[in-house]
Amino acid sequence: METYLLICAVIFFAGFTQGLSGFGSILLAIPLLAMFLDIKTVIPLTAVMGLTMTTVLLIQLWNHLAWKKILPFLIGTLPGIPLGVFFLKKMDKSMVQLILGILLIAYSVYSLLSRRLPKGTRKGWGYLFGFLGGCLGGAFSASGPAVIVYASLQDWPKDRIKASLQGMFFVSGSIVVLFYMLNGLITTVVLKYFGVSFPALLLGTYVGALCYGKINDVQYKKVMFILLGLLGAFLIYRARI
């Protein structure tokens, strides 16, 4: 019973984070759940959890989603994934995570202190960020930073940014969960924990979405950059263990 309560508590706060910002739930959930669950259970559990939250938010924000805007990113992701998997065995994983973490913290601090407004990027940048996201996803299961940085560079209102994040996460998350299913990683234990925590997941996502509705575009961008900096700190921590 204690384990179930802990899982529900972690999933609730993960859902709240996702509902508020549109990302960050996996960042919060994996290290906390891994404290009392097997990592082989945690990874597929958080993948299913993340896909569920993304689906809920995508339905909510569907009218703000512009597939044409994120299509270059999605196309660029496809060749990046197998390349990332290939280099996973060749590169110093800890060093790459350390450098990426430092870059994310530097970018988030700069963005929080800068008064310049984003002017958007050319179409070709979407393919590049998508390719980088695919490489990071294939190598470290961490495509999020590229997605978030790309979205933050656009001159979009907060609803379009959040909807775009869900669209990109939905595609990548669906592929990951499918591969997990084909490889037998979605076990009965994973499904049991997911079923128990499902109400907490929905409640957390709902409360986070309510708070999201009370902040403006500028405040939302600040939340994005703060969580991006925390993501960088998490990558640095993971590189040192």
C-alpha positions as CSV (number, residue, x, y, z in Angstrom):
1,M,0.0,0.0,0.0
2,E,2.8,2.4,0.8
3,T,4.4,1.8,-2.6
4,Y,1.1,2.6,-4.3
5,L,0.7,5.8,-2.4
6,L,4.2,6.9,-3.3
7,I,3.6,6.1,-7.0
8,C,0.4,8.1,-6.9
9,A,2.1,11.1,-5.3
10,V,4.9,11.1,-7.8
11,I,2.5,10.7,-10.8
12,F,0.3,13.5,-9.5
13,F,3.1,16.0,-9.3
14,A,4.4,14.8,-12.7
15,G,0.9,15.3,-14.1
16,F,0.8,18.8,-12.6
17,T,4.1,19.7,-14.2
18,Q,3.0,18.5,-17.6
19,G,-0.4,20.2,-17.3
20,L,1.3,23.5,-16.3
21,S,4.2,23.6,-18.8
22,G,3.5,20.9,-21.4
23,F,6.7,19.1,-20.5
24,G,8.9,18.0,-17.6
25,S,6.9,15.1,-16.2
26,I,9.5,12.5,-17.1
27,L,12.2,14.7,-15.7
28,L,10.4,14.7,-12.4
29,A,9.1,11.1,-12.4
30,I,12.0,8.9,-13.4
31,P,14.5,9.8,-10.5
32,L,11.8,9.7,-7.9
33,L,10.2,6.4,-9.0
34,A,13.6,4.8,-9.4
35,M,14.1,5.3,-5.6
36,F,11.7,2.5,-4.9
37,L,10.9,0.7,-8.2
38,D,13.1,-1.3,-10.6
39,I,14.4,1.0,-13.4
40,K,13.2,-1.6,-15.9
41,T,9.7,-0.9,-14.6
42,V,10.1,2.8,-14.3
43,I,11.2,3.5,-17.9
44,P,8.2,1.9,-19.6
45,L,5.8,3.1,-16.9
46,T,6.9,6.8,-17.4
47,A,6.7,6.3,-21.2
48,V,3.0,5.1,-21.0
49,M,2.3,7.8,-18.4
50,G,3.9,10.5,-20.6
51,L,2.0,9.4,-23.7
52,T,-1.3,9.5,-21.8
53,M,-0.7,13.0,-20.4
54,T,0.3,14.2,-23.9
55,T,-2.8,12.7,-25.4
56,V,-5.0,14.5,-22.8
57,L,-3.4,17.8,-23.4
58,L,-3.3,17.4,-27.2
59,I,-7.1,16.9,-27.2
60,Q,-7.5,20.0,-25.0
61,L,-5.3,22.1,-27.3
62,W,-6.2,20.6,-30.6
63,N,-7.5,23.8,-32.2
64,H,-4.1,25.5,-31.5
65,L,-2.0,22.8,-33.1
66,A,-0.5,23.6,-36.5
67,W,0.9,20.4,-37.9
68,K,2.6,22.3,-40.8
69,K,4.6,24.3,-38.3
70,I,6.1,21.2,-36.6
71,L,6.3,18.9,-39.7
72,P,9.9,19.9,-40.5
73,F,10.9,19.0,-36.9
74,L,9.2,15.6,-37.2
75,I,10.8,14.8,-40.5
76,G,14.2,15.7,-39.2
77,T,13.7,13.4,-36.2
78,L,13.4,10.3,-38.3
79,P,17.0,10.0,-39.5
80,G,18.3,11.2,-36.2
81,I,17.0,8.4,-34.1
82,P,18.9,5.5,-35.7
83,L,22.1,7.7,-35.8
84,G,21.7,8.3,-32.1
85,V,21.3,4.6,-31.4
86,F,24.4,3.9,-33.5
87,F,26.6,6.5,-31.7
88,L,25.3,5.3,-28.3
89,K,27.9,2.5,-28.3
90,K,30.7,4.8,-29.7
91,M,30.5,8.0,-27.6
92,D,31.2,9.0,-24.0
93,K,27.6,9.2,-22.8
94,S,28.5,11.0,-19.6
95,M,30.5,13.7,-21.4
96,V,27.7,14.4,-23.9
97,Q,25.1,14.6,-21.1
98,L,27.4,17.0,-19.1
99,I,27.9,19.3,-22.1
100,L,24.2,19.2,-23.0
101,G,23.3,20.0,-19.4
102,I,25.6,23.0,-19.3
103,L,24.3,24.3,-22.6
104,L,20.7,24.0,-21.4
105,I,21.4,25.9,-18.2
106,A,23.3,28.6,-20.0
107,Y,20.4,29.0,-22.6
108,S,17.8,29.1,-19.9
109,V,19.6,31.7,-17.8
110,Y,20.3,33.8,-20.9
111,S,16.6,33.6,-21.9
112,L,15.4,34.5,-18.5
113,L,17.7,37.6,-18.3
114,S,17.3,38.7,-21.9
115,R,14.6,41.2,-22.9
116,R,14.7,40.3,-26.6
117,L,11.6,38.7,-28.0
118,P,11.9,35.6,-30.2
119,K,11.4,36.4,-33.9
120,G,10.9,32.8,-35.1
121,T,13.3,30.7,-37.1
122,R,13.6,29.8,-40.8
123,K,11.9,26.6,-41.9
124,G,15.3,24.8,-42.3
125,W,16.0,25.1,-38.6
126,G,13.1,22.8,-37.9
127,Y,14.8,20.0,-39.7
128,L,18.1,20.6,-37.9
129,F,16.5,20.7,-34.4
130,G,14.4,17.6,-35.3
131,F,17.6,15.8,-36.4
132,L,19.3,16.8,-33.1
133,G,16.2,15.7,-31.1
134,G,16.2,12.4,-32.9
135,C,19.9,11.8,-32.2
136,L,19.4,12.7,-28.5
137,G,16.3,10.5,-28.3
138,G,18.1,7.5,-29.9
139,A,21.2,7.9,-27.7
140,F,19.7,9.0,-24.4
141,S,15.9,8.9,-24.6
142,A,16.1,12.6,-24.2
143,S,14.7,14.3,-27.3
144,G,12.9,16.9,-25.1
145,P,15.6,19.6,-24.9
146,A,15.7,20.0,-28.7
147,V,11.9,20.2,-28.9
148,I,11.6,22.7,-26.1
149,V,14.4,25.0,-27.3
150,Y,13.0,24.9,-30.9
151,A,9.5,25.9,-29.6
152,S,10.9,28.6,-27.4
153,L,12.6,30.3,-30.3
154,Q,9.3,30.7,-32.2
155,D,7.2,33.9,-31.9
156,W,4.1,31.8,-31.0
157,P,1.5,32.4,-28.3
158,K,1.6,30.1,-25.3
159,D,-1.3,27.9,-26.5
160,R,0.5,27.2,-29.8
161,I,3.8,26.4,-28.1
162,K,2.2,24.0,-25.7
163,A,0.1,22.4,-28.4
164,S,3.1,22.0,-30.6
165,L,5.1,20.4,-27.8
166,Q,2.3,17.9,-27.3
167,G,2.1,17.2,-31.1
168,M,5.9,16.4,-31.2
169,F,5.9,14.4,-28.0
170,F,2.8,12.4,-29.1
171,V,4.5,11.2,-32.3
172,S,7.8,10.3,-30.6
173,G,6.1,8.9,-27.5
174,S,3.8,6.7,-29.6
175,I,6.9,5.2,-31.4
176,V,8.7,4.6,-28.1
177,V,5.7,2.9,-26.5
178,L,5.2,0.7,-29.6
179,F,8.8,-0.5,-29.5
180,Y,8.4,-1.2,-25.8
181,M,5.3,-3.3,-26.5
182,L,7.0,-5.2,-29.3
183,N,9.9,-6.0,-27.0
184,G,7.8,-7.1,-24.1
185,L,8.7,-4.2,-21.8
186,I,5.0,-3.2,-21.1
187,T,4.6,-6.0,-18.5
188,T,1.6,-6.7,-16.2
189,V,3.5,-5.0,-13.4
190,V,3.8,-1.8,-15.4
191,L,0.1,-1.9,-16.4
192,K,-0.9,-2.5,-12.7
193,Y,1.1,0.5,-11.5
194,F,-0.3,2.6,-14.3
195,G,-3.8,1.6,-13.6
196,V,-3.5,2.4,-9.9
197,S,-1.9,5.8,-10.6
198,F,-4.2,6.7,-13.5
199,P,-6.7,8.8,-11.4
200,A,-3.7,10.7,-9.8
201,L,-2.3,11.3,-13.3
202,L,-5.6,12.8,-14.6
203,L,-6.1,14.9,-11.5
204,G,-2.5,16.3,-11.5
205,T,-2.8,17.1,-15.2
206,Y,-6.1,18.8,-14.7
207,V,-4.9,21.0,-11.8
208,G,-1.8,21.9,-13.7
209,A,-3.9,22.9,-16.8
210,L,-6.0,25.1,-14.5
211,C,-2.9,26.9,-13.3
212,Y,-1.7,27.2,-16.9
213,G,-4.9,29.0,-17.8
214,K,-4.1,31.7,-15.2
215,I,-0.7,32.7,-16.6
216,N,0.1,34.9,-19.6
217,D,2.5,34.3,-22.5
218,V,5.5,36.0,-20.8
219,Q,5.0,34.1,-17.5
220,Y,4.6,30.8,-19.5
221,K,7.9,31.4,-21.2
222,K,9.6,32.0,-17.8
223,V,8.1,28.6,-16.6
224,M,9.6,27.0,-19.7
225,F,13.1,28.3,-19.2
226,I,13.1,27.5,-15.5
227,L,12.1,23.9,-16.2
228,L,14.6,23.8,-19.0
229,G,17.4,24.8,-16.6
230,L,16.2,22.1,-14.2
231,L,16.4,19.6,-17.0
232,G,20.0,20.7,-17.7
233,A,20.8,20.2,-14.0
234,F,19.3,16.7,-14.1
235,L,21.4,15.8,-17.1
236,I,24.6,17.0,-15.3
237,Y,23.6,15.0,-12.2
238,R,23.0,11.9,-14.3
239,A,26.3,12.4,-16.0
240,R,28.1,12.3,-12.7
241,I,26.5,9.0,-11.3
